[in-house]
Amino acid sequence: MKSFAFQVPPLKGNLRIQPETLDTQPAVTPGVSAVSQLEAKVSLLQIAKGSLKRMGVELSEMKTFIEESLEKGEPMPHSLVESFVSERILRIKGYSETASFLGQTLLNGGSGVWGQVKGEGLRFVRGSALAQSSEGQGYAVAIENAPKAANLLGREPATPESLRKESLIVLREGQQEVHYRVERGITLQGLIEGLQTSLWKGGIDVSVYLAADGRLAFLHNKLGRKPKFQGMSLKTRLVSHLPGSFVTSLVGEDVQGRIGGEVAQGEGGFLQGDIQGRTSGLTLYYQGKLSHSGQVVGFVQVIQKGMLVPLDGANKTHERLSLPALTPQHLGIGVSNRSGFGSLEEIQVKTLLERLDALRILEAAQGELTQMSRELKQKEEAYVDLAIKLLQEGANPKEAGEELLSMGKEKAAQMAKELRYMLRPKDLGGSDRMA
């Protein structure tokens, strides 16, 4: 079966910034060499990677547990749900809140952007190294166009008579196609559940609803203009406008708006701050209704807690290392679902519908951890290489005798070799790959 795509759009732009543009943040430690500070940051990143791996294991166990229950088609006892899923969500919360380096927490916003929103339908997703702290009640969030999902509405109501006539419903998304055979005597509820399960198994990320007027409604689980799909009912107009003919979903819409008065980039329900502004890389998620275009739907308070990392031996140029909060309430945001789960923290798996929706949240959360693990590994390797470079540069003073310079180079080479071994990207607890 196909896994559904990772949700949150990637951050854009360079993390590097000059000291004079920084607001008040944890400073580069006075009197400590740039190489020593890079060594500390490598250790910090390795600890964060180890915690991400453990979180990934918990997600994988939950996903396997739910998938097996769906294959068996057996109801889940409430006690089993509480003892298995809830316990693992608590473990993930524990890993994200206790991962620390020298007393500084790493994965709960303590080493990056801390954010809190106030407003219905609005969620804080993450910040970036360039996002600046807000003042007062925070940055105002104005939405000019609310996001919508691609959707398809059947042509006639789903009645017992139409169900008796129909034999086949087909949905198609990209290269995936699901053929659902309608059994004789099936109830409307049975049709919706059976069709939903078939779509999940076939890798089509679409939810099935019953509209207020009794027609079948199909809604893509990702908001925005990119997703699209087609549907067909063979003998009736339960889906098709003409029996046996495919009909294409209506195009969805991306969110449009401003954060702190700055034009933000919208993709699906995600709104990302202006790359050139104070809100650069600040990512929010909005799913709601507007009374008018430009409506202020809420505010986001932001505190930048990113760490400064030296980029030269003189400690004159730096970049900010900002780790995102990855607690259960920050994972799996932006997955539309009938159960109303807003994040990993909220999932339940007692019913068939909840299990299907929980899987989408889990897959999105796995994608986020995989991406973050990859980014941390790249940054770790970059800091190791920079430390070696600075160490070698330190052995080339402008005013030194030939013999002294030669000795300095040999010593630097030996130190570089030792440092390379000591700071090599470590695999804490196993492979870096997320399950």
PAMIFI-463969 format. One line per field, with one value per residue: x, y, z of N, C-alpha, C in turn; residue in one letter; residue number from 1. Coordinates in steps of 0.02 Angstrom, whole numbers. Layout:
residues N
nX X	... .
nY Y	... .
nZ Z	... .
caX X	... .
caY Y	... .
caZ Z	... .
cX X	... .
cY Y	... .
cZ Z	... .
kolmar A	... .
gumar NUM	... .
This chain:
residues 435
nX 42	18	113	62	102	227	183	211	270	438	564	624	768	920	1005	1103	1157	1205	1294	1253	1120	1048	924	907	983	1038	1209	1366	1485	1590	1768	1785	1848	1810	1815	1795	1666	1597	1618	1539	1413	1401	1393	1273	1184	1194	1136	1005	972	974	864	762	767	723	593	544	540	436	328	327	293	163	99	112	38	-93	-114	-112	-226	-323	-309	-350	-479	-543	-626	-556	-517	-556	-469	-350	-319	-294	-184	-86	-75	-92	7	124	119	138	269	337	313	386	518	535	526	623	747	905	1047	1179	1089	1001	851	805	709	583	554	641	765	748	621	494	321	153	-18	-169	-329	-467	-458	-326	-155	7	151	294	453	591	770	778	665	596	577	415	314	213	46	78	111	-9	-125	-189	-310	-337	-387	-468	-411	-454	-507	-482	-629	-770	-935	-1069	-1195	-1327	-1436	-1384	-1477	-1572	-1621	-1535	-1416	-1443	-1444	-1314	-1150	-1013	-888	-766	-614	-486	-320	-185	-68	-131	-270	-427	-542	-698	-810	-980	-1075	-1220	-1363	-1296	-1278	-1295	-1204	-1115	-1068	-998	-897	-834	-789	-705	-605	-552	-500	-398	-315	-279	-201	-253	-280	-408	-560	-721	-884	-1054	-1159	-1266	-1383	-1393	-1310	-1160	-1004	-840	-684	-525	-384	-283	-265	-279	-220	-147	-179	-283	-417	-513	-678	-797	-955	-1025	-1158	-1250	-1288	-1222	-1092	-1041	-1083	-1138	-1183	-1049	-953	-805	-782	-703	-626	-670	-562	-452	-404	-266	-213	-211	-132	-75	59	92	77	154	165	127	179	72	26	-77	-153	-52	37	171	294	358	505	598	568	523	455	510	509	424	297	128	-32	-189	-361	-516	-667	-707	-771	-751	-636	-467	-485	-436	-386	-326	-185	-6	112	286	443	610	732	846	1016	1177	1305	1477	1558	1683	1857	1879	1764	1675	1579	1423	1299	1127	1071	926	816	668	511	457	354	213	100	145	170	115	23	-99	-164	-306	-455	-594	-616	-573	-447	-313	-178	-39	-51	-187	-246	-358	-403	-512	-621	-658	-650	-575	-455	-410	-394	-300	-189	-152	-110	-2	84	115	182	292	356	395	488	584	629	680	781	868	906	970	1079	1149	1182	1262	1371	1419	1464	1567	1658	1683	1745	1865	1921	1939	2029	2140	2168	2210	2340	2419	2491	2523	2643	2772	2908	2989	3015	2939	2813	2801	2801	2685	2590	2600	2559	2431	2375	2377	2295	2179	2150	2123	2016	1924	1894	1841	1731	1658	1508	1396	1308	1184	1124	1090	1035	1022	908	733	597 .
nY -60	114	248	402	569	673	816	957	1105	1131	1232	1388	1479	1556	1509	1584	1731	1901	1968	2098	2106	2033	1997	2000	1859	1694	1707	1686	1595	1689	1693	1561	1451	1450	1323	1239	1276	1235	1098	1074	1101	1000	888	919	910	775	718	764	698	565	562	588	471	376	424	400	260	233	289	205	83	109	132	7	-73	-20	-42	-182	-212	-163	-247	-368	-336	-330	-269	-148	-171	-56	-44	-94	0	114	71	47	141	269	262	262	385	465	428	481	615	628	603	712	820	803	787	854	968	1007	1059	1131	1121	1034	993	1045	1174	1247	1272	1339	1411	1464	1455	1516	1512	1610	1595	1538	1389	1405	1358	1338	1289	1284	1372	1467	1491	1623	1689	1819	1872	1911	2051	2113	2059	1978	1927	1981	1881	1882	1825	1811	1726	1579	1410	1272	1105	990	925	814	790	679	645	608	569	447	317	173	111	159	104	-32	-42	-8	-70	-50	62	180	259	374	430	513	392	294	185	136	5	-21	-141	-147	-228	-332	-286	-206	-85	94	147	41	44	167	146	31	78	181	110	36	138	186	71	65	175	302	463	512	560	494	554	583	693	830	826	695	645	563	621	668	706	776	739	828	999	1131	1182	1087	943	823	722	586	516	381	303	152	112	201	371	395	437	476	598	557	390	275	362	455	584	736	802	956	1097	1130	1260	1364	1431	1607	1751	1861	1879	1965	2081	2060	1994	1826	1662	1544	1373	1246	1224	1283	1423	1524	1632	1789	1779	1880	1955	1994	1883	1774	1610	1571	1462	1429	1350	1352	1319	1353	1456	1611	1774	1883	1938	1959	1953	1960	1823	1782	1781	1760	1723	1739	1680	1689	1574	1523	1464	1541	1509	1501	1550	1579	1588	1700	1730	1822	1811	1732	1600	1560	1425	1340	1238	1146	1134	976	906	798	880	961	882	803	898	976	879	844	772	664	633	740	758	857	847	738	719	713	597	456	283	197	169	115	223	316	247	243	379	410	342	423	538	485	445	569	626	540	572	703	686	610	700	802	732	708	840	878	790	833	963	933	866	973	1060	985	979	1116	1143	1069	1140	1268	1237	1196	1314	1390	1356	1429	1559	1731	1787	1695	1586	1473	1345	1343	1360	1243	1148	1189	1157	1018	984	1035	954	830	858	886	761	688	762	744	609	610	694	637	603	523	370	357	233	155	145	297	309	337	241 .
nZ 0	-28	43	113	62	138	233	277	198	136	218	154	96	162	310	365	448	485	628	666	634	722	848	1030	1087	1143	1162	1072	1162	1264	1257	1223	1104	926	869	980	1013	900	912	1025	972	878	963	1025	917	888	1000	985	865	908	994	901	828	921	941	814	812	902	831	719	778	822	700	635	722	707	570	563	638	553	443	498	529	650	797	910	1078	1206	1315	1265	1169	1248	1324	1229	1113	1176	1274	1197	1134	1244	1273	1162	1185	1302	1257	1170	1256	1352	1292	1295	1310	1407	1500	1421	1336	1185	1087	1108	1079	1154	1101	986	889	989	989	999	967	952	910	815	720	688	690	762	677	652	670	605	583	549	588	686	857	921	977	1113	1094	991	818	703	614	460	350	181	86	114	134	26	-11	-147	-219	-245	-290	-285	-412	-387	-247	-124	-115	-53	-169	-272	-229	-245	-382	-420	-459	-465	-410	-450	-409	-449	-435	-491	-531	-463	-441	-385	-378	-323	-280	-269	-154	-157	-65	25	154	171	263	268	137	134	232	180	55	97	165	58	-21	62	69	-64	-81	-107	-63	-7	71	113	122	179	109	162	87	54	-45	-105	-53	-94	-30	-42	62	77	79	-45	-212	-284	-265	-351	-416	-488	-516	-535	-563	-612	-657	-610	-555	-438	-420	-548	-674	-790	-805	-795	-842	-811	-690	-650	-503	-420	-419	-283	-162	-116	42	72	135	269	386	528	454	343	179	156	103	31	40	13	167	236	291	260	324	256	162	164	274	448	488	426	368	470	505	490	513	438	444	412	413	332	369	294	165	210	344	514	592	705	820	831	947	960	1007	984	1009	958	936	924	807	777	625	584	634	712	776	719	620	608	613	644	736	739	814	782	874	918	982	1023	997	897	789	638	595	491	416	342	403	439	571	643	699	750	766	808	944	967	917	908	912	913	829	658	567	643	654	520	496	595	547	439	504	576	472	415	524	533	413	441	546	479	381	465	534	430	397	515	516	402	443	554	494	418	518	575	467	455	577	563	456	513	613	540	471	575	593	510	530	487	517	543	570	451	502	619	563	489	591	652	555	549	677	675	577	640	749	680	625	741	788	687	702	831	818	720	627	726	755	851	943	832	659	561	490	479	537 .
caX 0	57	115	42	160	243	139	234	315	505	585	664	811	983	1003	1159	1141	1260	1282	1218	1048	1017	894	941	980	1096	1267	1424	1517	1652	1829	1788	1866	1758	1817	1763	1594	1572	1617	1480	1352	1398	1367	1202	1146	1193	1085	939	960	958	794	719	765	679	525	525	524	369	280	324	256	92	75	106	-17	-156	-121	-129	-295	-365	-306	-390	-549	-571	-632	-503	-540	-537	-411	-290	-305	-264	-119	-37	-66	-82	72	177	117	170	341	361	312	442	581	540	532	681	810	939	1120	1203	1032	959	809	820	656	518	553	690	825	726	566	435	264	87	-69	-234	-375	-499	-435	-256	-106	78	185	366	485	655	825	772	606	612	529	361	303	143	4	106	97	-78	-131	-246	-321	-372	-422	-465	-394	-506	-482	-515	-688	-814	-1001	-1110	-1248	-1392	-1432	-1371	-1537	-1571	-1633	-1475	-1366	-1459	-1428	-1243	-1106	-942	-867	-694	-581	-419	-278	-120	-61	-168	-340	-461	-606	-736	-869	-1036	-1108	-1293	-1389	-1253	-1308	-1259	-1146	-1068	-1037	-950	-840	-797	-756	-651	-551	-522	-460	-338	-271	-256	-156	-287	-288	-473	-610	-790	-934	-1123	-1180	-1330	-1438	-1392	-1263	-1092	-956	-770	-643	-454	-360	-235	-293	-240	-232	-110	-212	-342	-434	-572	-721	-846	-1001	-1036	-1227	-1293	-1256	-1197	-1031	-1038	-1138	-1167	-1159	-992	-906	-766	-790	-644	-640	-662	-495	-448	-372	-215	-225	-176	-139	-18	79	125	74	196	134	151	171	24	26	-128	-172	8	54	241	312	398	575	639	542	531	422	539	508	373	247	65	-82	-257	-418	-576	-709	-698	-829	-731	-566	-424	-505	-386	-414	-291	-117	45	168	347	506	667	780	899	1084	1225	1360	1529	1576	1754	1898	1878	1696	1644	1523	1387	1232	1086	1046	859	784	596	476	431	312	154	54	174	180	55	-24	-115	-194	-379	-484	-662	-617	-557	-382	-272	-107	-26	-74	-260	-273	-391	-406	-564	-665	-626	-635	-520	-392	-388	-370	-240	-133	-130	-72	61	128	139	231	353	390	426	547	634	658	720	841	912	933	1018	1139	1185	1211	1315	1430	1445	1501	1629	1702	1704	1793	1929	1946	1963	2088	2196	2184	2244	2411	2452	2497	2556	2712	2800	2965	2972	3016	2880	2754	2798	2780	2615	2548	2599	2518	2362	2352	2364	2236	2122	2134	2092	1951	1880	1872	1801	1669	1626	1436	1385	1244	1165	1072	1073	1034	990	847	671	556 .
caY 0	176	295	469	614	719	873	1026	1127	1143	1301	1415	1534	1542	1518	1627	1801	1938	1985	2162	2101	1988	2022	1973	1786	1664	1730	1643	1597	1727	1659	1492	1451	1431	1250	1209	1288	1190	1032	1070	1099	932	845	937	883	702	702	776	643	505	568	581	400	342	445	365	191	234	301	145	31	127	123	-65	-96	-1	-76	-252	-215	-152	-308	-420	-314	-342	-209	-140	-159	11	-50	-104	65	158	47	44	204	325	255	280	457	492	418	530	679	627	610	780	870	792	790	917	972	1053	1092	1166	1075	1037	977	1070	1246	1279	1288	1363	1459	1446	1490	1502	1548	1623	1605	1476	1361	1425	1318	1352	1229	1289	1434	1457	1529	1693	1720	1863	1872	1959	2094	2120	2000	1937	1946	1971	1836	1902	1777	1840	1672	1518	1352	1223	1042	963	887	787	776	636	680	592	544	376	286	99	92	170	56	-96	-39	2	-129	-32	132	185	324	376	487	501	324	247	176	89	-20	-46	-176	-136	-291	-329	-282	-166	-25	155	151	-10	68	220	116	-13	119	217	62	20	196	186	17	80	233	363	503	545	539	488	582	587	763	843	808	623	625	546	676	646	765	759	752	883	1060	1166	1175	1033	877	815	652	574	464	354	250	118	105	254	436	403	476	504	638	508	324	247	414	486	655	762	842	1029	1116	1161	1326	1375	1487	1669	1797	1898	1869	2025	2131	2040	1946	1759	1613	1493	1308	1208	1262	1309	1493	1532	1702	1820	1760	1940	1994	1973	1818	1727	1540	1557	1423	1419	1311	1378	1285	1382	1496	1683	1818	1928	1933	2002	1947	1941	1763	1770	1808	1711	1748	1705	1694	1657	1548	1490	1472	1566	1463	1538	1526	1594	1581	1762	1738	1883	1792	1676	1583	1539	1356	1343	1173	1153	1095	914	871	771	932	993	832	781	952	990	822	848	706	666	626	804	758	913	831	671	720	706	538	400	227	149	151	107	289	345	212	266	449	409	322	481	581	451	448	637	636	504	612	762	665	590	761	837	693	721	907	879	755	878	1017	903	856	1038	1088	948	1003	1185	1139	1047	1195	1321	1211	1197	1383	1418	1337	1467	1630	1772	1800	1636	1557	1414	1286	1348	1350	1172	1113	1206	1120	948	979	1047	895	777	879	880	691	669	795	711	547	625	728	606	592	459	337	343	183	120	181	362	307	333	184 .
caZ 0	-37	99	93	60	193	225	286	146	161	228	100	116	195	382	387	459	513	698	679	621	770	909	1088	1087	1175	1124	1067	1228	1264	1280	1201	1033	879	861	1038	1009	848	941	1068	931	850	1016	1033	860	895	1051	953	817	946	1017	843	811	970	925	753	829	931	777	678	815	820	632	623	765	677	506	575	660	494	402	531	530	716	839	960	1146	1230	1360	1223	1139	1298	1346	1174	1077	1223	1306	1150	1125	1303	1266	1114	1221	1348	1219	1142	1309	1395	1255	1316	1308	1458	1531	1372	1300	1114	1039	1130	1069	1197	1062	921	893	1028	962	1027	929	980	854	794	657	677	727	753	653	668	650	571	612	530	617	742	912	915	1035	1133	1085	938	749	680	556	419	296	124	52	154	93	12	-38	-207	-198	-296	-261	-327	-448	-359	-179	-114	-87	-59	-238	-312	-206	-275	-453	-433	-450	-464	-402	-463	-396	-479	-416	-520	-558	-420	-459	-341	-402	-266	-303	-223	-141	-152	3	68	182	154	307	246	75	150	267	134	5	130	177	-7	-42	103	47	-132	-81	-130	-2	-13	120	88	167	156	111	195	42	42	-98	-85	-62	-90	-14	-35	130	76	53	-95	-284	-315	-269	-392	-425	-530	-491	-583	-544	-675	-680	-581	-548	-370	-427	-615	-701	-836	-783	-832	-863	-756	-678	-615	-443	-422	-395	-217	-159	-65	87	58	192	295	455	551	401	287	134	169	50	49	6	49	226	269	277	280	326	203	166	175	330	518	498	378	387	520	470	525	475	448	412	441	369	339	359	240	146	251	414	563	624	768	830	848	986	940	1043	950	1058	921	960	876	793	741	559	573	694	752	804	693	578	638	590	700	734	770	810	789	925	889	1030	989	975	839	736	602	583	421	382	347	417	463	644	673	733	728	773	836	1013	972	883	941	864	935	774	593	541	682	637	455	503	636	504	399	551	591	413	410	578	513	362	472	582	430	353	516	546	373	403	571	495	356	483	595	451	399	574	580	413	470	633	534	416	557	648	493	457	633	591	457	548	436	536	576	536	411	544	663	523	473	651	664	508	569	737	655	541	690	787	635	621	804	793	639	733	890	799	662	638	761	748	920	950	770	596	561	452	516	515 .
cX 44	56	97	99	166	210	172	281	384	519	628	710	872	977	1055	1138	1200	1244	1241	1143	1011	982	929	930	1039	1159	1320	1464	1583	1711	1835	1801	1808	1755	1783	1688	1561	1568	1555	1416	1345	1370	1293	1160	1141	1141	1015	922	942	887	745	713	718	606	500	506	453	315	271	285	181	62	64	47	-85	-167	-141	-202	-343	-366	-350	-464	-582	-575	-577	-534	-514	-474	-346	-269	-268	-194	-65	-25	-51	-15	129	177	149	246	371	364	372	508	589	551	593	748	844	1014	1142	1145	985	918	814	759	586	511	605	754	807	673	510	377	199	35	-132	-281	-403	-474	-362	-210	-35	111	259	390	547	708	818	711	625	557	477	356	228	104	26	90	24	-77	-196	-251	-364	-412	-413	-449	-454	-473	-518	-572	-731	-879	-1041	-1169	-1317	-1384	-1419	-1430	-1530	-1580	-1569	-1419	-1378	-1438	-1353	-1202	-1032	-932	-791	-671	-510	-383	-208	-117	-100	-241	-370	-529	-643	-802	-924	-1074	-1184	-1315	-1348	-1291	-1267	-1197	-1093	-1031	-982	-887	-799	-758	-697	-591	-514	-478	-395	-289	-242	-213	-187	-308	-351	-520	-679	-838	-1004	-1145	-1249	-1390	-1437	-1346	-1195	-1046	-886	-726	-570	-430	-305	-269	-250	-255	-199	-148	-273	-354	-496	-613	-771	-890	-1027	-1108	-1274	-1255	-1236	-1133	-1031	-1096	-1176	-1140	-1102	-941	-870	-782	-731	-664	-633	-595	-499	-414	-321	-234	-184	-185	-74	-5	118	127	115	161	167	138	124	32	-21	-154	-114	23	124	263	359	472	620	619	556	504	451	540	458	314	186	20	-151	-308	-481	-615	-699	-765	-815	-657	-524	-440	-446	-414	-379	-223	-70	101	230	405	561	720	838	968	1129	1284	1413	1545	1648	1792	1896	1811	1662	1583	1490	1326	1192	1062	981	824	709	569	445	393	251	105	81	184	113	3	-37	-142	-269	-407	-552	-666	-600	-492	-339	-198	-101	-55	-148	-288	-305	-397	-458	-608	-626	-605	-576	-454	-365	-360	-306	-179	-107	-88	-3	110	156	193	297	392	426	490	603	668	703	784	892	945	984	1083	1181	1219	1269	1379	1461	1486	1566	1679	1728	1755	1862	1961	1975	2026	2149	2217	2223	2318	2449	2455	2536	2630	2738	2858	2946	2968	2954	2817	2745	2774	2706	2569	2543	2554	2444	2333	2334	2301	2173	2100	2098	2022	1901	1851	1824	1732	1633	1551	1423	1315	1222	1109	1052	1073	1001	922	787	631	496 .
cY 62	218	364	518	655	786	942	1048	1143	1217	1324	1470	1511	1554	1569	1700	1836	1962	2048	2159	2060	2025	1987	1898	1759	1676	1675	1651	1635	1684	1587	1491	1429	1356	1215	1218	1246	1118	1023	1065	1031	884	856	905	807	680	710	720	579	505	560	508	362	361	409	293	187	244	239	90	46	114	49	-94	-81	-36	-149	-259	-205	-214	-363	-402	-325	-276	-207	-130	-92	8	-57	-39	110	137	49	113	262	323	277	355	492	484	469	599	683	637	683	833	862	791	857	910	1027	1094	1128	1116	1087	1032	999	1145	1283	1298	1312	1416	1429	1487	1469	1544	1558	1638	1539	1453	1374	1382	1341	1287	1231	1358	1419	1499	1604	1728	1760	1861	1926	2001	2095	2055	1956	1964	1932	1927	1854	1854	1810	1788	1608	1458	1306	1161	1025	919	865	767	735	672	667	563	469	345	210	76	101	123	-13	-98	-38	-61	-110	44	134	255	319	439	473	432	273	244	122	70	-51	-76	-172	-201	-282	-328	-239	-104	36	162	101	10	119	190	72	26	156	171	45	77	199	132	30	141	296	403	546	517	539	512	572	659	769	823	734	600	607	605	649	708	742	779	803	944	1088	1148	1114	967	878	741	647	518	442	303	219	121	160	320	449	444	513	550	598	440	298	297	444	560	678	806	916	1046	1149	1229	1328	1434	1547	1716	1831	1879	1931	2080	2115	1987	1878	1714	1558	1430	1263	1251	1293	1380	1506	1605	1724	1806	1820	1979	1965	1903	1764	1656	1522	1523	1410	1376	1340	1337	1311	1422	1570	1719	1868	1919	1982	1998	1926	1883	1747	1801	1750	1746	1706	1728	1655	1638	1511	1508	1498	1519	1502	1507	1544	1591	1642	1774	1802	1869	1730	1658	1560	1468	1355	1276	1180	1114	1035	873	843	824	970	946	814	835	959	932	825	778	714	663	691	806	815	899	761	666	701	641	489	345	175	125	144	174	321	312	235	337	452	389	380	528	550	455	518	650	600	543	672	742	643	651	797	799	704	790	912	845	799	934	992	894	922	1069	1051	972	1074	1185	1119	1105	1250	1299	1214	1269	1414	1403	1376	1542	1668	1782	1740	1611	1493	1352	1284	1333	1276	1132	1126	1166	1046	938	988	986	839	794	870	807	667	699	764	647	561	653	695	596	524	434	315	292	148	164	249	361	301	274	209 .
cZ 0	26	73	104	124	180	224	231	174	170	170	128	155	270	406	392	492	584	708	667	673	826	968	1092	1126	1133	1118	1132	1225	1288	1259	1126	990	870	919	1036	955	874	985	1027	897	901	1026	978	864	947	1022	905	853	971	959	823	857	957	863	765	858	878	734	712	814	751	616	661	733	611	514	597	601	449	431	532	597	755	891	1028	1171	1273	1321	1190	1188	1316	1292	1143	1124	1256	1260	1134	1184	1300	1218	1146	1268	1313	1195	1196	1353	1358	1270	1310	1356	1487	1484	1332	1225	1068	1061	1121	1110	1161	992	929	935	1001	994	990	970	922	830	725	642	720	711	732	672	650	611	606	599	560	680	795	902	979	1051	1125	1027	868	731	618	520	360	241	85	92	109	83	-18	-103	-186	-257	-262	-310	-357	-420	-289	-176	-77	-91	-131	-281	-292	-237	-349	-467	-419	-442	-457	-409	-445	-421	-457	-442	-552	-518	-442	-415	-371	-342	-292	-249	-214	-137	-80	50	92	162	198	287	183	90	184	221	82	35	142	112	-32	-3	79	-22	-138	-109	-69	-5	40	89	142	138	164	143	152	22	-13	-69	-100	-50	-81	-6	34	134	44	-4	-167	-315	-319	-316	-402	-469	-499	-544	-549	-609	-701	-655	-583	-475	-368	-494	-631	-753	-816	-828	-854	-803	-751	-635	-557	-457	-391	-326	-220	-104	-21	64	117	210	367	477	498	341	245	145	110	71	7	44	106	262	244	304	271	270	213	182	238	399	530	453	405	440	485	515	482	491	410	446	389	384	332	304	225	187	325	458	603	689	770	847	886	971	984	1009	1002	1023	948	906	869	754	674	540	639	739	785	781	649	606	597	651	687	773	760	822	849	891	941	993	963	914	780	703	592	508	382	392	358	449	539	679	711	705	731	802	907	1020	945	932	890	884	877	709	565	577	665	569	459	544	594	462	443	564	533	403	463	561	461	392	509	534	400	403	531	491	378	460	553	449	395	526	554	430	456	586	528	428	527	608	495	460	594	603	476	514	635	538	475	495	453	576	536	501	454	589	624	505	532	665	618	528	630	719	619	589	730	744	630	683	810	746	669	790	871	741	677	667	750	818	921	886	711	604	525	497	491	476 .
kolmar M	K	S	F	A	F	Q	V	P	P	L	K	G	N	L	R	I	Q	P	E	T	L	D	T	Q	P	A	V	T	P	G	V	S	A	V	S	Q	L	E	A	K	V	S	L	L	Q	I	A	K	G	S	L	K	R	M	G	V	E	L	S	E	M	K	T	F	I	E	E	S	L	E	K	G	E	P	M	P	H	S	L	V	E	S	F	V	S	E	R	I	L	R	I	K	G	Y	S	E	T	A	S	F	L	G	Q	T	L	L	N	G	G	S	G	V	W	G	Q	V	K	G	E	G	L	R	F	V	R	G	S	A	L	A	Q	S	S	E	G	Q	G	Y	A	V	A	I	E	N	A	P	K	A	A	N	L	L	G	R	E	P	A	T	P	E	S	L	R	K	E	S	L	I	V	L	R	E	G	Q	Q	E	V	H	Y	R	V	E	R	G	I	T	L	Q	G	L	I	E	G	L	Q	T	S	L	W	K	G	G	I	D	V	S	V	Y	L	A	A	D	G	R	L	A	F	L	H	N	K	L	G	R	K	P	K	F	Q	G	M	S	L	K	T	R	L	V	S	H	L	P	G	S	F	V	T	S	L	V	G	E	D	V	Q	G	R	I	G	G	E	V	A	Q	G	E	G	G	F	L	Q	G	D	I	Q	G	R	T	S	G	L	T	L	Y	Y	Q	G	K	L	S	H	S	G	Q	V	V	G	F	V	Q	V	I	Q	K	G	M	L	V	P	L	D	G	A	N	K	T	H	E	R	L	S	L	P	A	L	T	P	Q	H	L	G	I	G	V	S	N	R	S	G	F	G	S	L	E	E	I	Q	V	K	T	L	L	E	R	L	D	A	L	R	I	L	E	A	A	Q	G	E	L	T	Q	M	S	R	E	L	K	Q	K	E	E	A	Y	V	D	L	A	I	K	L	L	Q	E	G	A	N	P	K	E	A	G	E	E	L	L	S	M	G	K	E	K	A	A	Q	M	A	K	E	L	R	Y	M	L	R	P	K	D	L	G	G	S	D	R	M	A .
gumar 1	2	3	4	5	6	7	8	9	10	11	12	13	14	15	16	17	18	19	20	21	22	23	24	25	26	27	28	29	30	31	32	33	34	35	36	37	38	39	40	41	42	43	44	45	46	47	48	49	50	51	52	53	54	55	56	57	58	59	60	61	62	63	64	65	66	67	68	69	70	71	72	73	74	75	76	77	78	79	80	81	82	83	84	85	86	87	88	89	90	91	92	93	94	95	96	97	98	99	100	101	102	103	104	105	106	107	108	109	110	111	112	113	114	115	116	117	118	119	120	121	122	123	124	125	126	127	128	129	130	131	132	133	134	135	136	137	138	139	140	141	142	143	144	145	146	147	148	149	150	151	152	153	154	155	156	157	158	159	160	161	162	163	164	165	166	167	168	169	170	171	172	173	174	175	176	177	178	179	180	181	182	183	184	185	186	187	188	189	190	191	192	193	194	195	196	197	198	199	200	201	202	203	204	205	206	207	208	209	210	211	212	213	214	215	216	217	218	219	220	221	222	223	224	225	226	227	228	229	230	231	232	233	234	235	236	237	238	239	240	241	242	243	244	245	246	247	248	249	250	251	252	253	254	255	256	257	258	259	260	261	262	263	264	265	266	267	268	269	270	271	272	273	274	275	276	277	278	279	280	281	282	283	284	285	286	287	288	289	290	291	292	293	294	295	296	297	298	299	300	301	302	303	304	305	306	307	308	309	310	311	312	313	314	315	316	317	318	319	320	321	322	323	324	325	326	327	328	329	330	331	332	333	334	335	336	337	338	339	340	341	342	343	344	345	346	347	348	349	350	351	352	353	354	355	356	357	358	359	360	361	362	363	364	365	366	367	368	369	370	371	372	373	374	375	376	377	378	379	380	381	382	383	384	385	386	387	388	389	390	391	392	393	394	395	396	397	398	399	400	401	402	403	404	405	406	407	408	409	410	411	412	413	414	415	416	417	418	419	420	421	422	423	424	425	426	427	428	429	430	431	432	433	434	435 .
